[in-house]
């Protein structure tokens, strides 16, 4: 079982690059859960002219946080910089999305995700992960995703 990690930079472990990469802090990551903090900026491609963060942005932020749970297993324990990044992940299904409000520029989203199920077939991992994002004490979005993650 993988030991919990604290204050890591999951950006090094994701295949995304700007402008799709959601730069976030990850105060906690273990084998079955993750917590990320993402501050919404005007520079985000998901921010509209009114300063609101869009629905696709909320879903993408949640998905990137979720992928850290399973994706971390494709890296060595001591690889904290993502040097061994040869992983590609896909959202194979968005099973549930409930959006309660649209946050705005300057807000910080705290996303908490939990692994529900996982099936590994050598180079491919299939999993279901639930997540919820909050702004302060307000629930922003609940999601359930299916992912396929594999080495390239």
Buried (B, 14 or more C-beta within 10 A) or exposed (E): EEEEBEEBBBBBBBBBEEEEBBBBBBBBBBBBBBBBEBBBEEEBEBBEEEBBBBEEBBBBBBBBBBBBBBBBEBBEEEBEEBEEBEBEBEBBEEEEBEBBBBBBBEBBBBBBBEBBEBEEEEEEBBBBBBBBBBBEEEEBBBBBBBBBBBEE
